[in-house]
Amino acid sequence: MATIWRLPQALAESGKTRSPWYADIARGLMTRPVKIGQRAAGYPAHEVRAINAARIAGKSESEIRALVERLHAERESAAAVPNAA
């Protein structure tokens, strides 16, 4: 089961504040939020963790951008697979 964090939790996990967080999204260094309601969005916990791990490992901005692109592509492919239920 995937966990989705609202912004306060995602910020707490990353150690960032709101403005740098949104700047990272604009620069391709953080994944875009997912809609979880009509007026609500959040961030998949595994994506935040993966990006944090890349930063801790000392990955370059270009490597983190590639990771973010891969994470977005995984979202797209997961959305294209119909439920097996």
N, C-alpha and C positions, 0 to 999 in steps of 0.2 A: 504494500500500500504506500503510495507516494504521499509525503507530507508537504503541505503548502504553508509557508510562513508569510504572515502579513508583514508589512514594512518594518514595524518596530522590532520584531524578532530577527528579521534578516539583517537590519542595521546592527543589532546587538551581537549577532554572530560574526559579522564582518569587521566590527570595530569602526565603521564609518558613520558619518553623519549624513543627513538627507541630501545636502547639496553635492558633496563628492559622489554619493551613490548615483544620483541622476546624471552627473557628469560622466561617470563610468559607463552608464547605459548608452549615453549619446556617443561616446568614443568607442563603443563595441567591447568594453572591458567587463561588462556585466550583462547577464541575460535580461531580456525584457520581461515585464510582469505578465502573468496569465490572469485572465478574467475568472473570478470565482463567484461572481454575482453581478447584478445590474450595476451596482456602484462600488464594487469591491474587486481588488486585485491582490495577488500575492506572488510569491517566488517559490518554486520547487526547492525544498531543502537540499536535495542532493546536488542541485546546480550551484547553490551558494557554497556548499561544502567543497565541491570540486574546484571552484574558482579560488576559494580561500587556500586550498591545498596547493594549487599552482603558484599562488603568490608566495606562500611559505617556502616552496621549493625553489624560489628565485627565478621563475619563468619570466621571459621578456614579455613586453606588451604585445608583440606580434604573436607569440605563442599563446597568450591568454586570449587574444582575439580569435585565433584558430579554435581554441577550446570552446569559446562562446558560440561560434558558428556551428561547431559540431553538436553542442547541446541544443541549439535551435533546430538543427536538422533532425535530431533524435525526437524532438517534440513533434515535428511535422510527420515523421514516419509513424510514430505511435498514434497520432490522430487519424492516420489513414487506415489503420488496422481496425476492422470492426470487432466489437466485443465477441468473445468466444462463448459467452453465456447463453 
